[in-house]
Amino acid sequence: MRNLIDILDLTTEEIDELISTASDIIDNPGKYAEACRGKILGTLFFEPSTRTRLSFTSAMMSLGGSVLGFDQANSTSVTKGETLSDTIRMVSAYTDIIAMRHPKEGAPIVASAVSEVPIINAGDGGHFHPTQTLTDLMTIKRKLGRLEGLTVGLCGDLKYGRTVHSLICAMSRYAGVRFVLISPKELRLPDYVKDEFLKDGSYTEITELEAAIPELDILYMTRIQEERFESHEEYERLANVYELDANKLRNAKPTLSVLHPLPRVNEINVDVDTDPRAHYFEQAANGRYIRMALILKLLGTRGYSDNRMSGEESDTLECRNPHCLSLTERGIVKLFRDGVCIYCDQKAQNK
């Protein structure tokens, strides 16, 4: 059994294979219409979602399968105190594969340790969102014809933006990719992402959006996410720091691809929607096809050992990330690898 917890679970060759399959699904939908007949996808969304949840539902139904699940935590036994581990044990008895979104970082790792069926991480807090990254990579490949040698601008919430973290993890493996990280100081990319995936010279950090645009092949805009902030006041101070409009694109390359994981608020003006370089709605549509390809791949995988619970207990270390599931989930072993919490990838602190 195989899971998808973060994008590094897939090799670049497997990513290319998934993109190829998704493209074939677009061209030959009838060929796949019964591929998952009799299979059930569980969609466990402990956090609100529109595109991700509906695209997973559409993907499984387009493959001839069925879907069951929930789209809000307050309609589940979590409100009665049930642990995530118990929820997963129960749902995996009713389904063949599970897609899960959870507000706590590390939730899919806990789920994968107890599930009897493959787990797909549909977003865990501000940590990772690998299926959005597959959607992004598919869109880039179809628009620009390659994933190598690109200059990628990432703008907005780089601290809590799980889509940004996953995209950097993925594209850092392709030759010649350079990142321009555009954010206010308070929302800079976390050190654990830079330390693990970025090398000196492969990125620059700036605060001005317009100055970066002329050199970019991809501009990936993100929403400032109120739900990730500890205080409403901090969110309000940073909420509208960036807005891309048609005027700011006047010096952009004609081949630029403007992407956004959506939903947007004010960070992309509607006057950009008619620009031929705006690809975010096509990007959302691609999510259905790449998730179809992923479901087929994971359901077809046998004899694969996916052991994420590898680490050591510690009498001297503890995770202090308030968004990490290990701080609230009863009964799980707190494990560390090289001084880092295995659930959220944050550096542990001394007790």
Secondary structure by P-SEA (a helix, b strand, c coil): cccccccccccaaaaaaaaaaaaaaaacccccccccccbbbbbbbcccccaaaaaaaaaaaaacbbbbbbcccccccccccccaaaaaaaaaacccbbbbbbcccaaaaaaaacccbbbbcccccccccaaaaaaaaaaaaaacccccbbbbbbcccccccaaaaaaaaacccccbbbbbbbccccccccaaaaaccccccccccccccccccccccbbbbbcccccccccaaaaaaccccccccccccccccccbbbbbcccccccccccccccccccaaaaaaaaaaaaaaaaaaaaacccbbbbccbbbbbccccccccccccccccccccccccccccccccccccc
